[in-house]
Amino acid sequence: MNHHAHARPPSRNEHGAALATAVFFLVIITLLGLAAMRAGNIDLRLAQNEVGRVDALQNGQTALDGMWAYRKTQVDRLPVLPGSNYVQGCAIGDKLSSSDLSAQQGFSCPSDKVDVNLLPATIHKGYSYAALRRESVGSGDYAPVNALRRGDSGDRFQLASFTLIAGYDRVSTNDGSAPQGGAEVAQGIYVRVAQIKGLTQQ
């Protein structure tokens, strides 16, 4: 006589263990998915930041080139005025505030020095800024004349130092329509002052 074996129904403890195992794997899979999403978001943010930085540098350089191109159209490209360590001309886009610039290094634009023509008329003008600074050289307003002898003639001259500063900033505006970058570029220039005799002019 054959006896048929009957399968034993799983116990409540076995049901609980299976459920716990399933929940454990579900949690692990969820955490791995979240980690992958987070890593992807970080990579995307880094890529966007790099795009913004490069875009800002390019537009900052465009602003600097435009400022110099404008100055070259003037009869007196860089007029040498008395003194040093001051802003001789400046401009800032209408979407920016000089106190909120993200990349500025001491940029300021006194209202009596504003020259809107310093910024090139591009679609980025509202996010650009520029300044022309007259700099001191050592403790004086000019490069030392005793270091600037011209040949053996005995004639000497002086050089005035200028810094052209230009920047582009879309970080401080929170404008999401373009890469969020900010950058500032600068270029130093010496301008020869009218030739002088001897060391009488300081």
C-alpha positions in Angstrom: 0.0 0.0 0.0 1.4 3.3 -1.1 1.5 6.1 1.3 1.5 9.6 -0.2 3.7 12.2 1.5 1.9 15.4 2.3 3.8 18.7 2.0 4.0 20.6 5.3 2.6 24.1 5.0 5.2 26.7 5.8 5.1 27.9 9.4 4.4 31.5 10.4 8.1 31.9 11.2 9.1 30.9 7.7 6.7 33.4 6.2 8.1 36.1 8.4 11.7 35.3 7.4 10.9 35.3 3.7 9.1 38.7 4.1 12.0 40.2 6.0 14.5 39.0 3.4 12.4 40.5 0.6 12.1 43.8 2.5 15.9 43.8 3.1 16.7 43.4 -0.5 14.1 46.0 -1.5 15.8 48.5 0.9 19.2 47.7 -0.5 18.0 48.1 -4.1 16.4 51.4 -3.2 19.5 52.7 -1.5 21.7 51.7 -4.4 19.3 53.4 -6.8 19.3 56.6 -4.7 23.1 56.5 -4.5 23.3 56.2 -8.3 20.9 59.1 -8.8 22.8 61.2 -6.4 26.1 60.4 -8.1 24.5 61.2 -11.4 23.2 64.6 -10.1 26.6 65.4 -8.7 28.3 64.6 -12.1 25.7 66.7 -13.9 26.2 69.6 -11.5 30.0 69.5 -11.9 29.6 69.4 -15.6 27.2 72.4 -15.5 29.6 74.3 -13.2 32.5 73.7 -15.7 30.3 74.9 -18.6 29.4 77.9 -16.6 33.0 78.7 -15.7 34.2 78.4 -19.3 31.3 80.4 -20.5 32.1 83.1 -17.9 35.8 83.2 -18.8 35.0 83.6 -22.5 32.5 86.4 -21.9 34.8 88.1 -19.5 37.6 88.1 -22.1 35.1 89.4 -24.7 34.3 92.3 -22.3 38.0 93.0 -21.8 38.7 92.9 -25.5 35.7 95.2 -26.1 36.9 97.7 -23.5 40.4 97.9 -25.1 38.9 98.2 -28.6 36.7 101.1 -27.4 39.7 102.8 -25.8 41.7 102.5 -29.0 39.1 104.5 -30.9 39.5 107.5 -28.6 41.9 110.3 -29.4 43.6 109.8 -26.0 43.4 106.1 -25.5 44.4 106.1 -21.9 44.7 109.6 -20.6 47.3 109.9 -17.8 45.8 112.0 -15.0 47.4 113.1 -11.8 47.8 110.6 -8.9 47.2 106.9 -8.8 45.2 104.1 -7.2 41.8 105.2 -8.4 39.2 104.1 -10.9 39.5 106.2 -14.1 36.5 104.7 -15.9 34.0 101.9 -15.3 30.7 100.3 -16.3 28.5 97.6 -14.9 25.6 95.7 -16.6 22.0 96.6 -15.6 21.4 93.1 -14.2 24.3 93.3 -11.8 25.2 95.0 -8.5 28.8 95.7 -7.7 28.3 94.6 -4.1 27.0 91.2 -5.1 29.4 90.1 -7.7 30.6 86.5 -7.2 34.1 86.8 -8.8 35.0 90.4 -8.2 38.3 91.3 -6.7 37.7 94.7 -5.2 35.7 96.0 -8.2 34.0 99.3 -7.7 32.3 101.7 -10.0 31.9 105.3 -8.7 28.9 107.0 -10.3 31.0 109.9 -11.6 33.3 107.5 -13.4 30.7 105.5 -15.4 31.3 105.1 -19.1 28.8 102.7 -20.6 30.8 102.5 -23.8 33.5 100.5 -22.0 31.2 97.4 -22.4 30.8 95.9 -25.8 27.2 95.9 -27.1 26.6 92.1 -26.9 23.7 90.0 -25.6 25.8 89.5 -22.5 26.3 93.2 -21.7 23.7 93.1 -18.9 25.9 90.5 -17.1 29.2 92.1 -17.7 31.3 94.8 -15.9 34.5 96.6 -16.6 36.9 99.1 -15.0 40.0 101.0 -15.9 42.2 101.6 -12.9 45.2 103.8 -12.6 47.8 102.0 -10.5 50.7 103.2 -8.4 54.2 101.8 -9.1 56.0 101.0 -5.9 55.5 104.1 -3.7 55.0 106.5 -6.7 52.6 107.4 -9.5 55.0 106.3 -12.2 57.6 103.7 -12.9 61.0 105.0 -11.7 62.6 107.2 -14.3 66.1 106.1 -13.5 65.2 102.6 -14.8 63.8 103.9 -18.1 66.8 105.5 -19.8 66.3 105.6 -23.6 69.6 104.6 -25.2 72.6 106.9 -24.4 70.9 110.2 -25.2 70.3 111.1 -21.6 66.6 111.6 -22.3 64.3 109.9 -19.9 60.6 109.2 -19.7 58.0 107.8 -17.3 55.4 105.1 -17.6 52.0 105.2 -16.0 50.5 101.9 -15.0 46.9 100.9 -15.7 44.9 97.7 -15.1 42.0 96.8 -17.3 39.5 94.7 -15.4 36.5 92.9 -17.0 34.1 90.3 -15.6 31.0 88.3 -16.4 28.6 87.2 -13.6 25.5 85.1 -13.9 25.9 83.5 -10.4 24.7 86.5 -8.4 21.6 87.0 -10.6 20.3 83.4 -10.1 19.3 83.5 -13.8 18.6 80.0 -14.9 18.4 80.7 -18.6 22.1 80.3 -19.1 25.1 78.6 -17.6 25.6 79.9 -14.0 29.2 81.1 -14.2 31.2 84.0 -12.9 34.7 85.1 -13.9 37.0 88.1 -13.9 40.0 88.8 -16.1 42.5 91.6 -15.9 45.3 93.0 -18.1 48.1 95.4 -17.1 49.2 98.1 -19.4 51.9 100.7 -19.3 51.4 104.1 -21.0 54.4 106.2 -21.8 54.2 109.7 -20.4 55.5 112.6 -22.5 59.3 112.6 -22.6 61.1 114.6 -19.9 64.6 115.8 -19.5 66.6 114.7 -16.5 64.9 113.9 -13.2 62.9 117.0 -12.6 59.4 115.5 -13.1 58.3 113.0 -10.4 
